[in-house]
Amino acid sequence: MDVKNNELVSSLILNELIQYRRRFTNSTKPISEEESQVTQVQLPRIRAFIEEGRRIELILPAFPVKSPNPYKVLGIKPDMAERLSLTFLNSLCQRIQLYYPPGAHIRICSDGHVFGDLIGTSDEAINIYQDEIESLLHELGAVHLSVFNLKDVDNMAPLTADYDYLRHRLVEDYAESEEDIKAQLMQSEEGLQLYRSITRFLYEDSLRPDYTGSNAALQKDAKKRACGVIQRSWAWGNLLAEQFPDAIRLSIHPQPSDSLKLGIHMMPTKDDWLTPWHGVAANVNGQFVLMKNADAQQLEGEIVEIRGTPSHYLVKYPDMA
């Protein structure tokens, strides 16, 4: 390809990604200004692959484990929410291949074991979920996707018999201190939104039917754990940057427009922070929307099963499109 064509193809590929971009709630920047900043960061990284004729590599830390809260999810295994999201990611790569024959590949960097103890989920439950994700990829024929997790890191693979020690090693080798991270979060509105959103997730995940304590105590505990979750998440990101230095870095959270990371939606949702493992897929008047399990129940949704396992909701609601 010549230089002019490289630029055109790079722009077409970036446009495929930008149209699904997650924005921060109540962002004061015009979308055009944000997208201009995203382009300045991401276009040269995409163009580098094209100039060398290489397959475009993307990484997405995601699909850790289902939320332990039945108010949010249908069960512990992947369901229609994951199925639709993985199908979307694979089709995104297929569309990129229409512009660029070497194509694209998304490596799903499953981070459940990174912070499983902080979100109240056992490593056994995480293993079950991750095995099911890999089986689902095969079932869907998602040839443009693969999974990468801690057991795939060469110097950590022998440690998977003791995930607590493995998490300790991850923090020791790749993390900043919680104090430094909290200081960084307090410096920007985006950082504060991230901290508040992770706190909300942890609070909601812990507010289970069997919880008997006070809301104040639960909120305090969630705030304490939130910084640890962010610390480990960033440590995982640092490890991935070391493993895949050239990869385009996707995220399931909104990101600043000048960040190396690009937050994307995988299916329609009215909450810019909701993910498939924190919600359910609801077929509302013919369109799938991601929402919390309790919200689908309030809409009087009917549970649909696939092979005897709850998969999603069917909602016939005249006031929703």
KEVO-962311 format. One record per residue (C-alpha): x, y, z; residue in three letters. Coordinates in steps of 0.25 Angstrom, whole numbers, padded with zeros to 4 digits, always signed. Layout:
! KEVO-962311
XYZala ...
This chain:
! KEVO-962311
+0000+0000+0000met +0004+0014-0003asp +0005+0025+0008val -0008+0031+0004lys -0016+0018+0004asn -0009+0014+0018asn -0015+0027+0024glu -0029+0024+0018leu -0029+0010+0022val -0024+0014+0036ser -0035+0024+0037ser -0046+0014+0033leu -0042+0004+0044ile -0041+0015+0054leu -0055+0019+0051asn -0060+0005+0053glu -0055+0006+0067leu -0059+0020+0070ile -0074+0018+0067gln -0075+0009+0079tyr -0066+0017+0088arg -0071+0019+0103arg -0071+0033+0108arg -0070+0038+0122phe -0084+0042+0128thr -0086+0057+0127asn -0073+0060+0119ser -0072+0075+0116thr -0064+0073+0104lys -0071+0073+0090pro -0070+0059+0084ile -0063+0065+0072ser -0052+0070+0081glu -0051+0056+0088glu -0050+0049+0075glu -0039+0058+0070ser -0031+0054+0082gln -0034+0039+0081val -0030+0040+0066thr -0017+0047+0070gln -0013+0035+0079val -0019+0023+0072gln -0017+0026+0057leu -0002+0025+0057pro -0003+0012+0065arg -0012+0006+0055ile -0004+0011+0043arg +0009+0005+0049ala +0002-0009+0047phe -0002-0006+0033ile +0011+0000+0028glu +0017-0014+0032glu +0006-0022+0026gly +0003-0029+0040arg -0010-0033+0046arg -0015-0023+0055ile -0014-0027+0070glu -0023-0022+0080leu -0024-0026+0095ile -0037-0025+0104leu -0036-0027+0119pro -0050-0033+0121ala -0059-0045+0124phe -0054-0047+0138pro -0065-0055+0145val -0080-0053+0147lys -0084-0043+0158ser -0087-0051+0171pro -0100-0043+0173asn -0113-0050+0168pro -0120-0036+0167tyr -0110-0033+0155lys -0108-0046+0148val -0115-0059+0144leu -0105-0069+0149gly -0090-0072+0150ile -0088-0076+0136lys -0087-0068+0123pro -0101-0065+0116asp -0107-0057+0105met -0100-0045+0110ala -0086-0051+0108glu -0091-0058+0095arg -0095-0045+0088leu -0083-0038+0093ser -0073-0048+0088leu -0081-0049+0075thr -0079-0034+0073phe -0064-0034+0076leu -0062-0045+0066asn -0071-0037+0055ser -0063-0024+0058leu -0050-0032+0054cys -0058-0037+0041gln -0062-0023+0037arg -0047-0018+0039ile -0043-0029+0030gln -0052-0023+0019leu -0043-0011+0019tyr -0030-0018+0022tyr -0028-0033+0017pro -0018-0037+0028pro -0029-0034+0038gly -0030-0032+0053ala -0029-0041+0065his -0035-0037+0079ile -0028-0044+0091arg -0038-0045+0103ile -0029-0043+0115cys -0038-0049+0125ser -0035-0042+0139asp -0043-0050+0149gly -0032-0056+0156his -0025-0042+0157val -0035-0037+0167phe -0045-0049+0170gly -0042-0048+0185asp -0046-0033+0186leu -0059-0036+0179ile -0063-0047+0187gly -0062-0058+0177thr -0054-0071+0178ser -0043-0075+0169asp -0051-0088+0166glu -0063-0080+0161ala -0054-0071+0152ile -0048-0084+0146asn -0062-0089+0143ile -0066-0076+0136tyr -0053-0075+0128gln -0054-0089+0123asp -0068-0086+0119glu -0064-0074+0111ile -0053-0082+0104glu -0064-0092+0100ser -0073-0081+0096leu -0062-0076+0086leu -0061-0090+0080his -0077-0091+0079glu -0078-0077+0072leu -0066-0080+0063gly -0060-0067+0067ala -0047-0069+0060val -0043-0055+0062his -0043-0056+0077leu -0034-0063+0087ser -0033-0063+0103val -0021-0059+0111phe -0020-0059+0126asn -0010-0061+0137leu -0007-0075+0134lys -0002-0071+0120asp +0009-0062+0126val +0022-0070+0125asp +0028-0067+0139asn +0014-0068+0146met +0009-0081+0140ala +0016-0090+0150pro +0009-0082+0161leu -0006-0084+0158thr -0007-0094+0169ala -0007-0082+0179asp -0014-0070+0173tyr -0012-0062+0186asp +0003-0063+0184tyr +0001-0060+0169leu -0007-0047+0172arg +0004-0043+0182his +0015-0045+0171arg +0006-0037+0161leu +0005-0025+0171val +0020-0026+0175glu +0025-0026+0161asp +0015-0017+0153tyr +0007-0008+0163ala +0008+0005+0169glu +0005+0008+0183ser -0010+0010+0187glu -0006+0023+0192glu +0000+0028+0179asp -0012+0022+0171ile -0022+0029+0180lys -0014+0042+0178ala -0015+0040+0163gln -0030+0038+0164leu -0033+0050+0171met -0026+0059+0161gln -0036+0058+0150ser -0051+0057+0148glu -0049+0044+0140glu -0041+0038+0152gly -0052+0041+0162leu -0063+0035+0153gln -0054+0022+0151leu -0053+0022+0167tyr -0067+0024+0169arg -0072+0014+0159ser -0063+0003+0164ile -0068+0006+0178thr -0082+0005+0173arg -0079-0008+0166phe -0073-0014+0179leu -0084-0008+0188tyr -0095-0014+0179glu -0088-0028+0177asp -0087-0029+0192ser -0102-0025+0195leu -0107-0039+0193arg -0120-0045+0199pro -0112-0051+0210asp -0105-0038+0215tyr -0110-0034+0229thr -0100-0022+0232gly -0103-0007+0230ser -0102+0000+0217asn -0092+0010+0223ala -0082-0001+0227ala -0084-0008+0213leu -0081+0006+0206gln -0069+0008+0215lys -0063-0006+0211asp -0066-0004+0196ala -0058+0009+0197lys -0046+0002+0203lys -0046-0009+0193arg -0048+0000+0181ala -0034+0005+0182cys -0029-0009+0182gly -0037-0013+0170val -0032-0001+0162ile -0017-0004+0167gln -0018-0018+0162arg -0025-0015+0149ser -0014-0005+0146trp -0004-0015+0150ala -0010-0025+0140trp -0010-0014+0130gly +0005-0011+0132asn +0008-0026+0130leu -0001-0026+0117leu +0007-0014+0112ala +0020-0022+0114glu +0014-0035+0108gln +0008-0027+0096phe +0015-0014+0094pro +0009-0011+0080asp -0005-0015+0083ala -0017-0006+0082ile -0022-0005+0096arg -0037-0006+0097leu -0045-0005+0111ser -0059-0008+0116ile -0058+0005+0124his -0059+0020+0119pro -0045+0025+0117gln -0040+0040+0115pro -0039+0043+0100ser -0024+0045+0101asp -0022+0031+0107ser -0015+0020+0101leu -0027+0012+0104lys -0040+0013+0096leu -0053+0009+0104gly -0063+0002+0095ile -0078-0003+0097his -0080-0018+0093met -0095-0017+0093met -0106-0006+0095pro -0107-0001+0110thr -0112+0012+0116lys -0101+0011+0127asp -0087+0014+0121asp -0081+0006+0132trp -0090-0007+0131leu -0083-0019+0126thr -0088-0033+0122pro -0083-0040+0135trp -0090-0029+0143his -0104-0031+0136gly -0113-0038+0127val -0117-0038+0113ala -0132-0034+0111ala -0139-0035+0097asn -0148-0022+0098val -0157-0021+0087asn -0148-0028+0078gly -0135-0021+0082gln -0125-0027+0092phe -0121-0017+0103val -0112-0019+0115leu -0118-0017+0129met -0118-0022+0143lys -0126-0035+0146asn -0135-0027+0156ala -0138-0017+0145asp -0142-0028+0135ala -0151-0034+0146gln -0157-0020+0149gln -0161-0020+0134leu -0168-0034+0136glu -0158-0040+0126gly -0159-0055+0123glu -0147-0063+0125ile -0142-0071+0113val -0134-0083+0114glu -0124-0089+0105ile -0121-0104+0107arg -0128-0103+0121gly -0120-0092+0126thr -0125-0077+0128pro -0120-0069+0116ser -0127-0056+0115his -0140-0048+0117tyr -0151-0046+0107leu -0158-0033+0110val -0171-0027+0103lys -0171-0013+0108tyr -0179-0002+0100pro -0171+0009+0106asp -0157+0004+0102met -0151+0003+0088ala 
